[in-house]
Amino acid sequence: MNRKITKDEFRKEVMASTQLSLVKFKTDWSGTCQIIEPIYNDLAKSYKGVVNFFTVDVESEKGIEKEYSIMELPTILFFRAGKIVDHAVGLTSRNILISKIENAIANRN
């Protein structure tokens, strides 16, 4: 399931995990973030137990977007073992996200 996390939880839940984790950086007021929200939540259900899905609100967790050079919202970063293995920026289709997830699962290096 998709879970909203803080900066402190981010370090524990994402950076320390060896499992593939997707982190969506968003704001509540962004139309593009609102459009992608149901797609992201549906994918979180589909990949439950295989991939971790998290959301970080960059307005309430100030500074984290600068740490990861996030310039456009939403940005979805794919992490494994504390490293970024892929990303998606802006309005990204469901099929592209599935392709990126499947590729990241297949390439566990």
N, C-alpha and C positions, 0 to 999 in steps of 0.2 A: 504494500500500500504506500501511497504517497504521504510523506510526513513532513510537516513544517518544522525546520530546525533553526537554532540560533548559531552564532559564530562559535561558541564554546562546544556545542553539540557537534558542529561540523567537523571539528578537529578529531573528536572521539569516534563519531559514527562513520565519517567518510575517509579521512586521511589514514586512520589506523586499520581500515577494513581491507582485506584481500579480495573480497567479493566485489564484482562490478557494481558501482553506484552512480546513478544519474542525479545530478543536482541542477534544478531549474532555478535560475535567479530571475526574480520578477518584482513588479510593483502591482498594487491593486488597481491603480487608475489606468494602466496601459491596456488599450483595446486589444493589441496583439497578444498580450499575456492572457487576457480573458478568452480569446479565441482558442489558444493552444491548451488551456487548462483542462477541458474535458478529454482531449486526446491523451494528454500526459497521464491523467488519472486512470483512463481506460487501459493504457499500456502498463501502468503500475499494477493493476489487477491481473492482467494477462501474464506478466512476468514475476508474479509474487513467488518468493522463495528462490528465485534465480538471480534477480537483479534488485538492488535497493533503490528506491525512488525517494528523493528529498526535494523540498522547496525552501528557498531562502528569500525572504522579503528584504530587498536591499535598502528600503527606507527604514525599517526597524533594526536592521543589522548593518549599520553604517560602517563603511570602510572595507568590507569584504569584497565588494565589486572592484576596488582598486587593486587588491592583492592578486586578483586573477585577470586584470586588464579587461574587464567587461565594459564595453562601450554601447551595446545595444541590448534591449530587453524584448522578449525573453532570451536568455542565453542558457543552454543546457550543456553542462560539462560532464563528460564521462570519466570517472575516476576508477583506478584499480591500484591498490597498494600505495596510495598517496600521490599517484602520478596521473596526469590528464592523458587519456588514451584516444579521445575524440571529442568533438563538440558540434553543436548545432546553434545557429544564431538566427534570431528573428522568427518569422512565420515559417515553420518547417512542416512539411506534410507528414501525415501518419506513416505512409509507406517509406519515406526517407528515414524517419526515426526508427522504424522496425528494422530496416536494412542496417543502419548504424549499430543498433543494439545487437542484432544477430552477428554482425562482423566482430564486434567487441567480445561477444561471448566465445566465438570461434577462435579468436586470437588471444589466448590467455597469457601471452608472453609478457 
